[in-house]
Amino acid sequence: MAKKDTEKKGRDRIAFILYALYAFFLVMGVVFIVRIIQIQNFWEPDKETEKYFVPSSTRSVIEPERGAIIGCDGKLLALSTPMYQLYMDCTVRKDYFAEKKTDKDGNDLEQQWLEKAKDFAWELAGVMKDKSGDEYYSMIVEGRDKGNKYLRLGKPVDRQTLGKMQKFPLMEEGQYRSGIIVEKKDSRQYPYGSLARRTIGYVKDNRNSNGNNHIGLEGKFDYVLHGKEGEIWLRVTENKERIRDYDSTYVRPEDGLDVRTTLDINLQDIVDKALRRQIGDDQTIEMGCAVVMEVETGAIRAMVNLNRDTTTKTMNETYNMAIGMSSEPGSVFKTTTLMTALEDGYVKSLDDRIPTNNGYLPGYPQDDHVAGMKDISILHGFEISSNYVFRYLAVKNYGDNPKRFLDKLYLYKLGQAFDFDLEGLKEPFIPSPEGSLWSQTSLGSIGMGYSIQETPLHILTFYNAIANKGKMMKPYLVESLEKDGTVKKKFGPSVLNASICSRATADTLLRALKAVAAEGTGGTASRRLGKAKLQVAGKTGTSRQVLSAEEIKKYGMSNPYVTKDGSFHNLGTFVCFFPADKPKYSAIICLRSTLIKGSLYGGVLPAAAMREIVDAVHSLDPSCGKELKALAQVPRMEMEDVKPVSGEIIPDVAGLGLRDAMYIIENSGFKCSYTGEGHVESQTPRAGEKAAKGAAVQIVLK
């Protein structure tokens, strides 16, 4: 019995111990779980203690890849590529060498390192080509003596060059033995060099820029080209390497979009070379610009801006004259006066004649071009660019209501800046009759292209509308925003004014502009453009420019345009469209002189450069080649042609616009009916035949 009790007590003791252990571990498990929950959700370590045990993390920005700028044909005009900049910690292993002195063979460790550094310097010089090997070696030795830990070595190199350099002496031993630090940087590359450089533009770091740091398309579309930065947190390892901290957030960067432009880099090259060839060696030319625009759409196919460096005397793209210079345009503005008089019915035909009064108009200087003439036709006045004729048209017809004339200029969009794809389009200036700058001679001055200020782009836009039969397109440079070839946002043609004039007025102006290119102001434009491979319709302009305050202070002035010694700035302009009868392109060239005592005529250098462009476009663009034909004499009706023909002889109106053709037929005693659009291709009855007075003459326009 006693034995059984003893066994029972033993089992009870074991059970008690097991239960006690079970209860202990159960309680401890609960404590551990509660503690884990507390640590994970509520407990925070002491900040001072934590920094000794946890590697610190730092936020690093991940730069997105900047989008490219692309030409209309897909050619890359600007792109970002990875480049690698070399730096050197000149103090690498210096303390170790000072302590160790020599290697196991007794060689001086410091001297061995310097010998390798010298070999590296000579190899580096062969790549960089900006310093000799001895110069690079001296930089390294000096940096080692002064403790320079971040010595910049040459310019950034591409990945292929970096791969070759990694086999150079010293550098092949790695960063911790050579001290060579390689930093990757995205670099903006421009495959076509200076072509369209000001139009493409740039974005500068604020710290390194003294002025506007957002220029051209790069600046205007920086927000889409740049993309969105990403974010990564990095921590330092025991080996002092920075690796991603996976306990922190990571935001992937969004690369920038590509900007597809309207620029044709082949045409840009043609225009650039033509302008440089005409003005490159002429030190009297201060700056020049050329713009070529597609008539139907307003797409700018080329934009060249050349400015002479005062030190090197070379021409560079540093200022956008085409949109940034607002000045008195001179005779190219006379076309606006003629258009307005035609639209309002004050001029019925280009063959209308006005009295010359020996070139005098009250309040204005004499115009020698018409001195000695009794009267002059509007067409001839346009051909010789007579100031008197266009003063007369403005003052005679709008003297009692100048606002009516000025309102038409605003209708032509010559009084305001429009939204453009580049920043900096200058606001034009047109004086108001109610303003302090208005005088008794302002209206006549405006009629001939003075007392107002216009940019070259505004003038071109106006002429482009004439080529487009009165429809004014807004100039633009950007076609679309793209991502990996997919269009994300589409731009394209837009209209500034659906009709600045009737089609008949546009046809009449075409006749006048063709006459200028064929006859020319003083014959200069015709000598250069008369034998062009495509027929051109255009206008020359020459104007003096107001002196700046600095020039007046330095040289004094005899009037606002001329210094005391008789020097002045000239602006020579030629604006046109071609092929004349079926225009595809409109173009303008403006050249501004330094202070000179001679002249810079629009019919000379600008017209010569335009001739080169027109001939090159004929070779480049097959669609323009279809218009190639021998330049015929532009039909020109003298006074005897305009007078009513005695008898019943049908007049010849072939090649004329509708307005001029109807004027001649009806003044010859016949009725006129027509079909089609454009210029007179045929007429029934034929010219020279007899018909009864009052008979109908049917003309076909094409």
Secondary structure, DSSP 8 states (H G I E B T S, - for coil): -HHHHHHHHHHHHHHHHHHHHHHHHHHHHHHHHHHHHHHHHT----HHHHTTTS--EEEEEE------EE-TTS-EEEEEEEEEEEEE-TTTTHHHHHHH-B-TT--BHHHHHHHHHHHHHHHHHHHH-SS-HHHHHHHHHHHHHHT-S-EEEEEEE-HHHHHHHTTSTTGGG-HHHH-EEEEEEEEEE-TTTTTTHHHH-EE--GGG-SS--EEHHHHHTHHHHH-B-EEEEEEE-TTS-EEE-TTS-EE--B---EEEES--HHHHHHHHHHHHHHHTT-TTEEEEEEEEEETTT-BEEEEEEEEE-TTT--EE--S-HHHH--B--GGGGHHHHHHHHHHTTS---TT-EEE-GGG--TTS---TTSTT-SEEEHHHHHHTT-HHHHHHHHHHHHTT-HHHHHHHHHHTT-SS----SSTT----B---TTSTT--TTHHHHHHTT-S-BB-HHHHHHHHHHHHTTT-EE--B-EEEEEETTEEEEE----EEES-SS-HHHHHHHHHHHHHHHHT-GGGHHHHHHTT-SS--EEEEEEEEE---HHHHHHH-EEETTEETTS-BEEEEEEEEEESTTS--EEEEEEEEE-SBSS---TTTHHHHHHHHHHHHHHHH-HHHHTT-----------HHHHS--SSSB----TT-BHHHHHHHHHHTT-EEEEEESSBEEEEES-TT-B--TT-EEEEEE-
